Amino acid sequence: MRSARDVHGEVYKLVGIFSIAFLSYMLSYFVPSGSVGKVLGIHAPCLGLAIFGGLIYVFWISLAREVFGRWSGVVVSVLTVSFILMSEPWYGVTSPYYFGIFGFLSFLSMGILTEFWNGGLGMVSCVLINWFAFAYFKGLYTNPLMATSLLAIAFVVGYISDKLAKVVPKLFSKNIS
């Protein structure tokens, strides 16, 4: 049985995880990722996700893992996509009604791969799952050159965001002590 003294730490951890997930969710609305394609004249599904997903999602998933321990990053990714899906349909797609499942699966894979390998792989898996869903259900495809470029960008941004999130707690712990 756990001591009552340990409960406060678990409550703080839970509040921290929910806070990080909510912050990531809010960033997804404030970072103008959807308008990037319009401004650049590029039409590709999940363009903003591939370019900004590392900073909006992977950084926070990795930070949660570093600060709160194993599996915290996966929980943050699941909570983040849950907040997104509670506020609107996945990418506005309402038919088929279960399209949001692909959003959930893409974030679950991003969380697991980021937590146990690296954020670059997490971002690539997230983008690929969404692309497969768009291709199968909506007939939206990305040309191979654009797809290769976006996957490379997603990997690099995700990888760098993951590494950055591992450095940030160390910077704060040096300043505190």
Residue pairs with C-beta under 8 A, 6 or more apart in sequence:
13 68
13 69
13 72
16 64
16 67
16 68
17 64
17 68
17 72
17 75
17 76
17 79
18 79
20 60
20 63
20 64
20 76
21 60
21 64
21 75
21 76
21 77
21 79
21 80
21 83
22 79
22 83
23 60
24 56
24 57
24 60
24 61
24 76
24 80
25 79
25 80
25 83
25 84
27 55
27 56
28 56
28 57
28 80
28 84
31 48
31 52
31 55
31 56
32 48
33 47
33 48
33 49
33 51
33 52
33 53
33 56
34 48
35 48
36 42
36 47
36 48
36 51
36 52
37 43
37 44
37 47
37 48
42 146
44 50
44 142
44 146
44 147
44 150
45 91
45 130
45 131
45 134
45 140
45 142
46 91
46 127
46 130
46 131
46 134
46 150
47 150
49 126
49 127
49 130
49 154
50 123
50 127
50 150
50 151
50 153
50 154
50 157
51 150
51 153
51 154
51 157
52 157
53 110
53 123
53 126
53 127
53 154
53 157
53 158
54 119
54 123
54 154
54 157
54 158
54 159
54 160
54 161
54 162
55 157
55 161
57 77
57 80
57 107
57 110
57 123
57 126
58 110
58 114
58 119
58 122
58 123
58 157
58 158
58 161
58 162
58 165
59 119
59 161
59 162
59 164
59 165
60 76
60 80
60 165
61 73
61 74
61 76
61 77
61 80
61 110
61 111
61 114
61 115
61 119
61 122
61 165
62 73
62 114
62 115
62 119
62 161
62 162
62 165
62 166
63 165
63 168
63 169
64 72
64 73
64 75
64 76
65 72
65 73
65 114
65 115
65 165
66 165
66 166
66 168
66 169
67 169
70 115
71 115
73 111
73 114
73 115
74 108
74 111
74 112
74 115
75 111
76 111
77 107
77 108
77 110
77 111
77 114
78 104
78 107
78 108
78 111
80 107
81 103
81 104
81 106
81 107
81 108
82 104
84 90
84 103
85 100
85 103
85 104
89 99
89 100
90 99
90 100
90 102
90 103
91 99
91 103
91 130
91 134
93 99
93 100
93 137
93 138
96 137
99 133
99 137
102 129
102 130
102 132
102 133
103 130
105 129
106 125
106 126
106 127
106 129
106 130
107 126
109 122
109 125
109 126
109 129
110 122
110 123
110 125
110 126
111 122
112 122
113 119
113 121
113 122
113 125
114 121
114 122
114 123
114 158
114 162
118 158
118 159
118 162
119 158
119 159
119 160
119 161
119 162
119 163
119 165
120 154
120 155
120 156
120 158
120 159
120 162
121 155
121 158
122 158
122 162
123 154
123 155
123 157
123 158
123 159
124 151
124 154
124 155
124 158
126 154
127 150
127 151
127 154
128 151
131 142
131 147
134 140
134 141
135 141
142 150
